[in-house]
Amino acid sequence: LEHSMCEMKKDIISVTERVSKLETVAHDLIALKDEINELKMQNHRQKNSLVASDLHINGIPCLANENLREVFDNICCTLNINTPEVKTIFRLQNKNNKNKNNSQDAVIMAKLMSPYDKNFFLKTLSGFRKSNKTHLMLKHIGLKSNNPIFINEHLTAHNYKIFQSALNMKKDHHLQSVVTMYMYKMQSLIS
């Protein structure tokens, strides 16, 4: 009996040590998971800051010898605002036709100096649409066409997926409207 008690005591000590080690490992895993989530949030914030001032302009056909800054000036003039300072403006390569950079439907990327300028521009564009009850169109910037021009903020891949989900919810009548806006102190739920 004494031998059995001794063996049980050793087993209990062994199990207690193993449980203690497992608790330490579990605690370390939780700490690592928290650290990974923090790094994901930092990465997400950094990606957002890289595109925080960017606009995508769709629907403007590529013209020979085009001056994209002039095109952007015409858009701003139509919206009755001073043109914000632009870091750079260019056409993105069309994914459907990699041999031609400036295809008919290539998106124009306008990188403004600040998120404030971008948000002000988008708010003014929204006001234009509401007051005129129409989209901004090519005819508004001096081109002979009633085709619309679509201008949106540039979204990271992560935010674009969220935006697409929200648009689907709107299509299913679960949401009334969907908008995006860069927030200076963004809080994210990243899992």
C-alpha positions in Angstrom: 0.0 0.0 0.0 2.8 2.3 0.9 4.4 1.6 -2.5 1.1 2.4 -4.3 0.8 5.6 -2.4 4.3 6.5 -3.4 3.6 5.8 -7.0 0.3 7.8 -6.9 2.2 10.7 -5.4 4.8 10.6 -8.1 2.1 10.4 -10.8 0.3 13.4 -9.2 3.5 15.4 -9.2 4.2 14.4 -12.8 0.7 15.4 -13.9 1.0 18.6 -11.9 4.3 19.5 -13.6 2.9 18.6 -17.1 -0.3 20.7 -16.4 2.0 23.6 -15.2 4.1 23.4 -18.4 0.9 23.2 -20.6 -0.5 26.3 -18.8 2.8 28.1 -19.5 2.7 27.1 -23.2 -1.0 28.1 -23.4 -0.2 31.5 -21.8 2.7 32.0 -24.3 0.4 31.0 -27.2 -2.2 33.6 -26.0 0.6 36.2 -25.8 1.8 35.3 -29.3 -1.7 35.5 -30.7 -2.1 39.0 -29.1 1.2 40.0 -30.6 0.2 38.7 -34.1 -3.1 40.6 -33.9 -1.3 43.8 -32.9 1.1 43.3 -35.9 -1.8 42.7 -38.2 -3.4 45.9 -37.0 -0.2 47.8 -37.5 0.2 46.4 -41.0 -3.4 47.3 -41.8 -2.9 50.8 -40.5 0.3 51.2 -42.5 -1.4 49.9 -45.7 -4.3 52.3 -45.1 -1.9 55.2 -44.6 -0.2 54.5 -48.0 -3.5 54.9 -49.9 -5.2 57.5 -47.6 -4.9 60.3 -50.1 -5.6 58.4 -53.3 -8.5 58.7 -55.7 -9.5 56.2 -58.4 -11.1 57.9 -61.4 -12.9 55.6 -63.8 -14.6 56.3 -67.1 -12.4 58.8 -68.7 -11.2 57.6 -72.1 -7.5 57.9 -72.9 -6.9 60.6 -75.5 -3.7 61.2 -77.5 -1.4 63.6 -75.7 -3.6 63.7 -72.7 -2.7 65.9 -69.7 -4.1 64.1 -66.7 -3.5 67.1 -64.4 -5.6 69.2 -66.8 -8.3 66.6 -66.7 -8.3 66.6 -62.9 -8.4 70.5 -63.0 -11.5 70.3 -65.2 -13.1 67.9 -62.8 -12.4 70.3 -59.9 -13.6 73.3 -61.9 -16.9 71.4 -62.6 -17.2 70.8 -58.9 -16.5 74.5 -58.3 -13.5 73.9 -56.0 -9.8 74.8 -56.2 -7.7 71.9 -57.4 -6.1 70.3 -54.4 -2.3 69.8 -54.5 -1.6 66.6 -56.4 1.6 64.5 -55.6 1.2 62.5 -58.8 -1.4 61.4 -61.3 -1.2 58.6 -63.8 -3.1 55.8 -65.4 -2.9 52.3 -64.0 -2.0 49.4 -66.2 -5.1 47.7 -67.5 -5.1 44.1 -66.2 -7.1 42.9 -69.3 -4.6 44.3 -71.8 -1.0 44.2 -70.3 0.6 45.3 -73.6 -1.1 48.7 -73.5 -0.7 51.0 -70.5 -3.2 53.6 -71.6 -6.1 51.6 -72.8 -9.5 53.1 -73.2 -10.7 52.1 -69.8 -7.5 52.3 -67.7 -8.2 53.8 -64.3 -6.6 57.2 -63.4 -4.9 57.3 -60.0 -4.7 60.7 -58.4 -2.5 60.8 -55.3 -3.3 64.0 -53.4 -1.2 65.6 -50.6 -3.5 64.7 -47.7 -6.5 62.6 -46.7 -8.3 65.9 -45.8 -8.0 67.0 -49.5 -9.3 63.7 -50.6 -12.2 63.7 -48.2 -13.1 67.3 -49.1 -13.0 66.4 -52.8 -15.3 63.3 -52.3 -17.7 65.3 -50.1 -17.9 68.0 -52.8 -18.5 65.3 -55.5 -21.3 63.8 -53.4 -22.9 67.3 -53.1 -22.6 67.8 -56.8 -24.5 64.5 -57.4 -27.2 65.4 -54.9 -27.7 68.9 -56.1 -27.6 68.0 -59.8 -29.4 64.7 -59.4 -26.9 63.1 -61.8 -23.4 61.5 -61.8 -20.5 63.6 -62.9 -20.3 62.9 -66.7 -17.8 63.3 -69.4 -19.8 66.2 -70.9 -19.3 68.1 -67.6 -15.5 68.2 -68.2 -15.7 69.1 -71.9 -15.9 65.7 -73.6 -18.8 64.9 -76.0 -20.4 62.0 -74.1 -23.1 61.3 -71.5 -21.0 58.5 -70.0 -20.5 58.8 -66.2 -17.2 59.4 -64.5 -16.8 57.3 -61.3 -14.4 58.7 -58.6 -13.8 56.7 -55.4 -11.2 56.5 -52.8 -8.5 53.9 -53.2 -9.0 51.0 -50.8 -6.6 48.3 -49.6 -7.5 44.7 -50.6 -8.8 44.1 -47.0 -11.0 47.2 -47.0 -12.2 46.4 -50.6 -13.5 43.0 -49.5 -15.4 44.7 -46.6 -16.8 47.3 -49.0 -17.9 44.5 -51.5 -19.6 42.7 -48.7 -21.4 45.9 -47.7 -22.5 46.5 -51.3 -23.9 43.0 -51.4 -25.8 43.6 -48.2 -27.2 46.8 -49.8 -28.2 44.9 -52.9 -30.0 42.4 -50.6 -31.7 45.4 -48.9 -30.0 44.9 -45.6 -28.3 48.3 -45.8 -29.7 51.6 -47.2 -26.4 53.0 -48.4 -22.7 52.3 -48.4 -19.9 54.8 -48.2 -16.2 54.7 -47.4 -14.1 57.3 -45.6 -10.6 57.2 -44.4 -10.5 57.6 -40.6 -7.4 59.2 -39.1 -7.6 57.0 -36.0 -8.9 53.8 -37.5 -10.1 51.1 -35.2 -10.1 47.6 -36.9 -11.3 44.3 -36.0 -8.8 41.9 -37.5 -8.9 38.3 -36.6 
